[in-house]
Amino acid sequence: MKILVVGPSWVGDMVMSQSLYKMLKAMHPNAQLDVLAPDWCRPLLERMPEVDNALRMPLGHGDFGLKQRWKIGRSLANQNYDWAIVQPNSMKSALIPWFARIPRRSGWKGESRYGLLNDLHQKKQRFALMVERYVVLALGKDAAEDASDIPAYDYPRLVADQHNQQQAMTQLGLDRQRPILALNPGAEFGPAKRWPESHYATVANDWIQRRGGQVWLFGSAKDQEVTQAIKQAIQQPEFCFDLAGKTQLAEAIDLMAAASASVSNDSGLMHVAAALGLPLVAVYGSSSPKYTPPLSEHAIHLNTDIECRPCFQRVCPLGHNQCLTQLEPSRAIDALEQLVVR
């Protein structure tokens, strides 16, 4: 069997997708599993042993590109795929398998996809977790009435590239002589998911002083204002390394794998930390762990219980961000104490 998956376009979603890929390989161990996804996903897919080939999707998140989708579909037609699984919910994401004439095409009902998909899953609301909505696509459309019908599935588990890790550490002047706390203080979604820099700095100072550790700050170039604010509040800045914007995703994954623990906003890098098996403290503001929790047995998620959360907004509609400011750093420090053996 040859299976083509049209993958998602966000870091966290792609990490959670690995549970689907694991399920497919468990059910069809001799199948070839190829994933069509944007180029930036390749580092993630290369660290998932279940994926045989990562195929480049040249179109961006918002691009319709009908002619280009037709060309991609026709180029895949001679690959003789037996089954396509479309993870995104948009109509455009279902076009390529249809153009490729793949006989079985699975996905969730959405955006007038009748005909484009012929194994159409419905009743999405019966599957509370995003990972459940992914994993159930490995089953027929009528195989699961709700989440209780899904067979046991594995959590994502990325395999770091040790050679790439050592190379990145050498280039950035890093070492593992002191235990590493990986902080992920950014959030692509918006400020309503970002724990205050002062709270991160308090956790970082505690890790450095009480554990004799060091802190690595991860993020994109967009997060540098946040990471620099944290570093400026560190009492021993020689033990704090700002890596935001200095690594590609591949290096960030492999470097994070060297850490002893992580504290993270609800973000793509939070899901990376979980999939690396790190002891993880996940901080939730406007979003909810009831939908996209860190998929790990070694994670504690924190949130406040103020009346207005979760609102799922990018920016606090009330202008106070109290769901984050009132979440005291002492709670993260206590959670790290529970998770990390001295």
C-alpha positions in Angstrom: 0.0 0.0 0.0 1.1 3.5 -0.8 -0.3 6.3 1.4 -0.1 10.0 0.7 -0.9 12.4 3.6 -1.5 16.1 2.9 -0.1 17.5 6.1 -0.8 20.7 8.1 1.1 24.0 7.9 1.8 24.8 11.5 4.6 23.4 13.7 2.4 22.2 16.6 -0.1 20.6 14.2 2.7 18.8 12.3 4.1 17.5 15.6 0.7 16.1 16.7 0.3 14.6 13.2 3.0 12.0 14.1 0.3 10.1 16.2 -1.6 9.6 12.9 1.5 8.4 11.1 2.3 6.0 14.0 -1.2 4.6 13.8 -1.0 4.2 10.0 2.3 2.3 10.3 1.0 0.1 13.1 -2.0 -0.8 11.0 -0.1 -1.1 7.7 3.5 -1.9 8.6 4.6 -2.5 5.0 3.0 0.6 3.6 4.9 3.5 2.1 3.9 6.7 3.9 4.7 10.0 2.1 3.7 13.4 3.5 3.1 16.4 1.3 3.9 19.5 3.4 5.7 22.9 3.2 9.5 22.9 3.1 9.8 24.2 6.6 8.1 21.0 7.9 10.9 18.8 6.5 13.1 19.0 9.7 10.1 17.6 11.7 9.3 14.9 9.1 12.9 13.9 8.9 12.8 13.2 12.7 9.7 11.0 12.4 10.9 7.4 11.6 7.4 6.6 10.3 7.6 9.0 7.3 9.3 7.4 4.3 9.3 10.6 2.1 8.7 14.2 2.8 7.2 15.8 -0.4 7.5 19.5 -0.9 4.3 21.6 -1.0 5.4 24.8 -2.8 2.2 26.7 -2.0 1.9 28.8 1.2 -0.8 28.6 3.9 -3.2 31.1 2.2 -2.4 30.3 -1.5 -5.2 28.8 -3.6 -3.1 28.3 -6.7 -5.5 26.1 -8.6 -3.3 25.6 -11.7 -0.3 24.7 -9.5 -2.3 22.3 -7.5 -3.5 20.7 -10.7 0.2 20.3 -11.8 1.2 18.8 -8.5 -1.7 16.4 -8.6 -1.0 15.3 -12.1 2.7 14.8 -11.2 1.7 12.5 -8.4 -0.8 10.5 -10.5 1.9 8.1 -11.8 3.0 7.3 -8.2 0.0 5.0 -7.9 -1.0 6.0 -4.4 -3.8 3.8 -3.0 -5.0 6.2 -0.3 -4.8 9.9 0.5 -5.5 11.4 3.9 -6.1 15.2 4.0 -5.5 16.7 7.4 -6.3 20.4 6.7 -10.0 21.2 6.5 -9.9 23.5 3.5 -11.3 22.7 0.1 -8.0 23.6 -1.7 -6.1 21.0 0.4 -8.3 18.2 -1.0 -7.7 19.2 -4.6 -4.3 17.6 -5.1 -5.4 14.0 -4.2 -8.4 14.4 -6.4 -6.3 15.7 -9.3 -3.9 12.7 -8.7 -6.9 10.3 -9.0 -6.1 8.6 -5.8 -8.9 6.0 -5.3 -9.5 6.5 -1.5 -9.5 10.1 -0.2 -10.1 10.6 3.5 -10.7 13.7 5.5 -13.1 15.7 7.6 -16.2 17.3 6.2 -15.6 21.0 5.5 -15.7 23.7 2.8 -17.8 21.8 0.3 -15.4 18.8 -0.1 -18.1 16.4 -1.2 -16.7 14.5 -4.2 -13.2 15.6 -3.6 -13.2 13.3 -0.6 -14.9 9.9 -0.8 -14.2 8.8 2.8 -15.7 11.8 4.5 -15.6 11.9 8.3 -18.3 13.8 10.1 -19.3 14.7 13.7 -15.9 16.3 14.5 -17.3 17.7 17.8 -17.3 14.2 19.2 -13.5 14.2 19.2 -12.4 16.8 21.7 -8.7 16.7 21.1 -7.0 17.7 17.9 -4.8 14.6 18.0 -8.0 12.4 18.1 -9.3 14.2 15.0 -6.0 13.3 13.3 -5.7 9.7 14.5 -9.3 8.8 13.6 -8.5 9.5 9.9 -6.5 6.2 9.9 -9.9 4.5 10.3 -12.9 4.3 8.0 -15.5 7.1 8.2 -17.9 4.9 10.2 -15.3 3.1 12.3 -15.5 5.4 15.3 -18.6 7.1 16.8 -16.5 9.1 19.3 -13.1 9.2 20.9 -13.8 6.1 23.0 -13.8 4.0 19.7 -10.3 5.0 18.7 -7.7 2.3 19.4 -4.8 3.2 21.7 -2.4 5.5 19.9 1.2 6.6 20.6 2.2 10.1 21.4 4.6 11.9 19.1 8.2 11.2 19.6 10.8 13.0 17.6 14.3 11.5 17.1 17.0 14.2 17.4 20.0 14.2 15.0 22.9 14.0 17.4 25.5 15.0 14.8 23.5 18.1 13.9 23.1 18.9 17.6 26.9 18.8 18.3 27.6 20.9 15.2 25.1 23.5 16.3 26.5 23.6 19.8 30.0 24.1 18.5 28.8 26.9 16.1 26.9 28.7 18.8 29.5 28.2 21.6 27.2 26.1 23.8 28.0 23.2 26.1 26.2 20.8 28.5 28.4 21.4 31.5 25.4 22.9 33.4 21.9 21.5 33.3 19.9 23.2 30.5 16.5 24.8 30.9 14.9 25.4 27.5 12.5 28.4 27.5 10.1 29.0 24.6 8.7 32.5 25.5 7.3 33.3 22.0 3.9 32.5 20.5 3.2 33.0 16.8 -0.5 33.2 17.4 -0.3 36.4 19.4 0.4 38.1 22.8 -2.6 36.5 24.5 -0.6 33.3 24.6 2.7 34.9 25.9 3.5 34.6 29.6 5.2 37.9 30.8 9.0 38.2 30.3 9.4 39.0 34.0 7.8 35.7 34.9 10.1 33.8 32.6 13.1 35.7 34.1 12.1 34.7 37.6 12.0 31.0 36.6 15.3 31.3 34.8 17.0 33.0 37.7 15.8 30.2 40.1 17.1 27.5 37.7 20.5 29.2 37.5 20.9 29.9 41.2 19.4 26.9 42.9 20.2 24.2 40.3 23.5 25.6 39.1 22.0 25.5 35.6 22.0 27.4 32.4 19.1 28.7 30.3 18.7 28.6 26.5 16.0 30.9 25.0 14.4 29.5 21.8 12.3 31.3 19.2 12.3 33.0 15.8 13.7 36.4 14.8 10.3 37.8 15.7 10.8 36.7 19.3 14.1 38.6 19.8 12.5 41.5 21.6 10.9 39.1 24.1 14.0 37.0 24.6 16.3 40.0 25.0 14.0 41.4 27.7 14.3 38.1 29.5 18.0 38.0 29.2 18.4 41.6 30.5 16.5 40.5 33.7 18.8 37.6 34.3 21.1 38.1 37.4 23.9 36.0 35.9 23.6 36.6 32.2 26.7 34.6 31.4 24.5 31.5 32.0 21.7 32.6 29.6 22.0 32.1 25.9 19.5 33.8 23.5 19.2 31.6 20.5 16.1 33.3 19.0 16.6 33.9 15.3 20.0 32.2 15.4 18.7 28.7 14.5 16.6 27.1 11.9 13.9 24.6 13.0 16.2 21.7 12.6 18.9 23.1 14.9 16.2 24.2 17.4 14.8 20.7 17.7 18.2 19.1 18.1 19.5 21.6 20.6 16.3 21.4 22.6 16.8 17.7 22.9 19.9 18.4 25.0 17.9 20.2 27.7 17.0 18.8 31.1 13.6 20.5 31.1 11.5 23.1 29.3 9.0 25.9 30.2 6.9 27.0 27.2 3.9 29.0 26.1 1.3 27.1 24.2 3.2 27.2 20.9 4.7 25.0 18.2 7.9 24.7 20.2 5.9 23.5 23.2 4.8 20.5 21.1 8.4 19.9 20.0 9.5 19.9 23.6 6.8 17.4 24.5 7.7 15.2 21.5 11.3 15.2 22.6 10.2 13.7 25.9 11.5 16.7 28.0 10.0 17.3 31.4 7.7 20.2 30.4 5.8 23.0 32.1 3.3 24.3 29.6 1.7 27.8 30.2 -1.8 28.5 28.8 -3.3 31.9 28.5 -6.1 32.5 26.0 -6.0 28.9 24.8 -6.9 25.7 26.5 -5.2 22.4 27.2 -8.5 20.7 26.6 -7.9 20.9 22.8 -4.2 20.9 22.2 -2.4 19.7 25.4 1.2 18.7 25.3 1.2 15.0 24.4 3.6 13.7 27.0 3.5 11.8 30.3 6.2 14.2 31.5 4.2 17.5 31.2 2.3 19.7 33.6 0.1 22.4 32.1 -0.7 25.6 34.1 -3.4 28.1 33.7 -5.5 30.5 35.8 -9.2 30.1 36.3 -10.3 33.7 35.8 -13.8 34.0 34.3 -12.9 35.3 30.8 -10.5 32.4 29.8 -10.2 30.6 27.5 -11.2 33.2 25.0 -9.0 31.9 22.1 -8.2 35.5 21.0 -4.8 36.6 19.7 -4.9 39.8 21.8 -6.7 40.1 25.1 -10.1 41.6 24.3 -10.3 43.2 27.8 -6.8 44.7 27.5 -5.5 43.3 30.9 -3.9 39.8 30.0 -4.7 38.7 33.6 -5.0 35.1 32.5 -1.2 35.3 32.1 0.0 38.0 34.5 -1.9 36.4 37.4 -0.2 33.0 36.7 2.7 33.3 39.2 6.2 32.1 38.3 6.3 30.2 41.6 3.8 27.7 40.1 6.2 26.9 37.2 9.1 26.6 39.6 7.0 24.2 41.8 6.1 22.2 38.7 9.7 21.9 37.6 10.5 20.6 41.1 7.9 17.8 40.6 9.2 16.9 37.1 13.0 17.1 37.4 14.9 14.8 39.6 17.9 16.6 41.1 
